[in-house]
Amino acid sequence: MKNLNALSLFSSAGLAETYFAKNGVSVKIANELLSDRAEFYKHLYPETKMICGDITSPALYTQLITEARKSKCNFIIATPPCQGMSTAGKKEKDDPRNRLITTVVKVIQELKPDFVIIENVSAILKTNIFIEGKWLNINEYLYTELSANYNFNERKIVNAMYYGIAQSRERCVYLLSRKKFKFNWEFPIPTSQVTSLRDAIGDLPSLDPNVTDISEEERNTLFPEYYNKRNKGLSISKWHYPPRHKIRHVIAMQRTPEGCSAWNNKKYYPTLIDGSKSKGYKNTYKRQWWDKPAYTVTRYTSRLGSQENGHPGNATNNSIEEEQRLWSDARVFSIFELMRVSSLPDDWNIPEWASSDLIREIIGEGVPPKLFEAALINLNNLLSK
């Protein structure tokens, strides 16, 4: 591939860029608003100059452009926040985060890179923003501002599960190439075969949950293999350790089969601390399926009470009677399992200081990096012709 130097905007910890260097793209400059994400990024990519702060600040924006020019950045990756458009967010009509796309366009117009990746949720195609006294559709706005100089890809909606990733995650990704290259940069044609959870994590040892509100004596009675299982997990990876849960949630999940929600149980359903039945959506306290890709990984993967976070488990006793029914792994995924379903390498270099919650949030926010690698492989092929 030709020498590509990249500027990364809204970088978070740089998950999307995991396989960039391997595919000929050197990220020289990065920008992230949140300091904990920026520090995580610097740990992963010590050679990249991270500029932490608000890109809408005139001083920081000027610094970013100056540094990008010094580094001869001819590639931009921009993954602006999606909460204003996501179905998991409030979807306020004039969420200011939606207008950050205008800053991305401004940077592109100033730096004139050869190639650009812009990623967001698929709802970006139908989202309007208020600019200069009128509402404009973001997709139309991008074409109006950039199509004179750039070719746009036709297949913008892609799902990670068709690119060798064990996660169903649909995104909108714009691949832009300057018209001088005389080609359309596209994703490879999706495969018809998907990668399942069994493919990704089926080889990993079972874990009992780390129940935080019972005594050691109770743990030894309820989970006699807890420490043996934990040690087997840690022998695979320091990040394959038991997630923390409350006993009342664990009991409900032990009676919940693969692919089902504990809300369907007649007796062993999620309860409040006083024992009364709690409230929640039907896709919470739910186990996933072994032979399907994982559901979209979110920022809240530590919670059984968040959407579809349960490990599929295995039947110890698959009785139709709840009293006898018992399933293993009554827990959410370990961090190592999340790495696998997000297509991160097993040796992903997580900083020691990072908390479990921060790591889970970063993985949930990030693009599975093998998705972008598929696009870069195609770009390599186009440039080598």
N, C-alpha and C positions, 0 to 999 in steps of 0.2 A: 504493500500500500504506500501511496505517497505520504510524505511527512505531514501528519495531522497533529496540530497542537490545539487543545480544547480549553474553552472557558465553560465552567459548570455553574449554572445559576439555580438557586433554591436547592442546594446540594444535599441538605440533611447530612447523613453520615457517608454518603457516596455509594450506597448499595448498587445503584444503577450502573456505576462505573467499574464494578468489580473486574470485568473481563476486557476493559478498554485497552489497557497496555498490551495485553496478549494479542490484540487485534490491530495494533498499529496506531492507536490514538493515545497521545500523552496529554493528560489533563494538567495544564500549567497553572491555571488560576481558578479558584472556586469561591463562591459566596454563599453564606448561610446566615440567617437571622439569629437563630438560637445558639447560645454559647456552648451548651452541652453537646449538641449535634456537631458544631464546628470543631470542638475538641476531639470528638470521636473520629471525625474526618481526618484531622491532622495526625492522629495515631495511625490510621490506615494508610494515609498517603503523605508521608513526611516530606516528599519532594515537591508537593503541590503548595503553592502559596494560597493559604486560606485567608480571605478577607471577611471577617465576621461583622455583621451589622445589617442595617436596613437599606436595601438597594434603592429605595425611593428617596433616601437622603441625598441631596445634590453633591455633597462632599464625597460621600462613599461611592456614589455612582461615577463621579469623575475619576476617583482613584481606580475603580474597577476597569474602566475603559482604558486608562493610561497603562495599567499593568498588562492588560490583554494585548494592547498594541506592542508593548515592549517584548512580550513573549510570542509575538506573531501568531496569535490565535486565529486559526482558520476553520474552526469547528466549534459550534455552540450546542450544549445540551441544557435544556431548561425544563424543569419539572415544578412549575408553580403550584402552590397549595390548592387542593381540590375541595376543601371542606365546604366552600360556598356553593358547589355544584353537586357534591356527592349525595346519594340517597341516604347516607348515614348522618348527614348534617342537617341544618335547619333550612337550607336552600332559600335564604332570604333573597328577595329580588335584586337588591342593590348591595350585595355583600362586597365590601371594598377589595377583598382578596381576588375576586373575579377580574378586577381591572388591572391586576399585576401583569396580565398578558400584554398590556400596552407598553410596559417597561421592557418586556422581552423583545417586542417589535422594535422599539427604539434602539436597543443594543444591537440587534441584527442590522438595522439600517446604518448604524455608525461604523460597525466593524466589518460589515460585508464579508462574512465567512463563506467558505465554499460549501459547507454542509451544516445542517441544523437538525436537531431532534427537539421537538416540543411534545411533552407527554402530559396527559391529564385523564380524568374520568370521561367516559363516553358522552356524558351529558353536556360536555363543552360544545358539542355540535349544535345543541339547541338552546344554549345559554346566551342571553343578551346582556350587554353592558352599556352604561350611560356615558357617552363621550361627547363633549362639546355640544351639549344641549339636546342630544337625541339618543335613542336606543338603537344599538347595532348588534347584530348577531356575531358572536366571536369568530365563527368559521368564515363568514363573509368578510369580516374585518381583516382577518389574516390574508385572505386572497387579495383584497383591495390593496393592502399595504405592501405585499411581498411578491405577488405573482408576476410582476413585470421583470423581476430578476431571478426568480426561483421556480423550478419545477416542483410540484407537490406530488406526493404519492397518492395513488387512488385508494388502496386498501388501508384506511386509517383506523378502523376498529379491529383490534386484534385481541385474542384471548391466549394467555400464557400457556394454557393446558394443551394447545396444539403445537407447541414449540419445545417439547421435551421437559416441561415443567409440571410438577405434580400439584398444581394449584389452578383452579378456575378463577382467573382474574382478567376481566375484560377492561381494556384501556383504549383511549384514543391517542394515537401516536402519529404526529406529523413528521415526515422525512423530507427535508428540503435539500435540493441540490441546485447550485447556480447553473443557469441556462447554458453557460459556456461548455459544460460537460456533455450536453446533448443526450442525457439519459434521465429516466425516471427511477429514482431510488425507491425500491419497494421492499417490503418484508418477503421472505420466502413464502411460497404457497403453503398454507397450513396443512399439517399431516392429518390423516383421518384417525390415527391411533393416538390415544391420550396416555399420559403417564399417571399411574394410580398411586395412592398412598402406600399400597403394598410394595410397589416398585421402589418408592423413595425411602420408607422407614420400616418396611417389613422385616428387615434383618436386625433391627435394634432390640435389645433386651427389654422385657416388660418392667414397668416401674409401679410400685404402690405409691399413692399420694402421700405427701408430707402433711399429715393432719395435725393442725396446730393447737387444737383445743381438746386434746386427750392426754392422759398420762402415759408414761413409758410402759407401765404395766398394761394399760388398755391397748397400746400400740402392739405390744408383743402378742396379745390375745387376738386382736382383730387382723393384724398384718404380720404374722410370724416370719415372713420372708422379706420384710421391709428392708433391713440392712443388707442382706445378701443381694437383693435386687438393686439397691442403690449402688453398691460397690461394683456390680457388673456394669451398670450404666456408666459410672465414672471411669471404668477401665476402657470404655469406648471413647468417651469425650468428657472433659470437665464440665461441659454444658448439657450433658444428658443426665440431669439429676431430677429428683421428684419435685414437682410444683407443690405449692402450699394451698391447702384447702381446709374448710370447716367440715366436721364430721357429718352434720346434717345434710350437706350437699353430696358428700361422698356416698353416704348410705343410699340416697336417691339414685345416684349414677350406677352403683353396683347392681341395681335391679333394672337397669336400662340397657337393652340390647343395642348392637351396632345399628346405626342409622336412625335410631329412635330418640325421642325426647322424654325426659323424666316426667313431663306434664301428662303424658299418656298413662302413667302408672296409676292404679286405683288407690294404692295405699302409700307407696314409697315415692312421693312427689316432693318437690322443693318446699321447704318450710321456713318460717321465720324462727327466731331464737326461742319464741314461746311455744313452738310446736304447731302453730296454725299454718294453714296453707298460704304460701306467698303468691305474688302475682308476677306474671311475666309473659313474654311472647313465646309462641310455640316453637320458635327456632332457637330458644335458649335451653340450657341443660340438655343439650342434644349431642349425641355421638355422631361422628362422621362414618363414612363407608370405606372399607379397605380397598375395594376394587373400583373406586372412583377417584378423581383428583380431589384434593382438599378444597373446601370452600375458600373464598377470598380471605386471606389473612388480614386481620384488622389490628389496630393499636391496642386492643383490649383482650389479648389472648391469655391473660392470666386468670380470667374470670369464666367459670362455668356458666354464670348468669348472663354472659354476653353471647352474641349469636354464633351458634354452631361451632363451639370450641372444643367439644369433647373428643378425646381419643377414641378410636373405634373399639378397642379392647378385644378380648377373646372370651368365649363362654367357658366358665368353669362348670356351670350347670345351666343349660339353656332350657329350663323348665318353662312351661306356659304359666305356671303358678308363681306369682311374685315372691311368695315366702321362700320358695326353693331356688328361684332364679338367681344366678350370681355371675357377674362379668368382671373381668380384670381391668386394670388401668382406669379406675374411676377418677379421671383427672383430665386436665388440659394437656396440650403438647408441651414437651420440654423445649428449651431454647434450641437444643441441637436438632430436634425434630422440625422445628420451625425453619431452621437454616436449610435443612434438606428440602422441605416443600417450597422454599423460596429460591431454590437453585443456587444457594451460596455454597462455597467450598467447605469441606469438613474442617479445614484448617483456617477458616476465617478468623482473622487476628483481632478478636474482641479485646479492648483494653481492660485491664484488671479492675480499674476503678468504676467501671460502668455497672449500674444497678440492673437487676433483673427487669424492672419495669421499663427502664430506659431502652434496654436492648430490645425488648418486645415491641415497644412503640416504634423504634427505628425500623425494625423488620416489617411491621405493619404498614408503615408509611411508604416504604420503598418499592421500587419496581423490581420484580424478579430479574436479576441481571442477565440470565440466559436469554431473555426476550430481546434485550438490546443487542446482545452478542449475535443473535440471528440476523438482525439488521446490518450489523457491521460486517459479517461474513459476506452478505450479499453486496455490500458496498465494495469490499475488497475485490470480489469477482468482477464487478462492473469496471473498476479502475484498472484491472489487469488486462482487460480486453484491448 
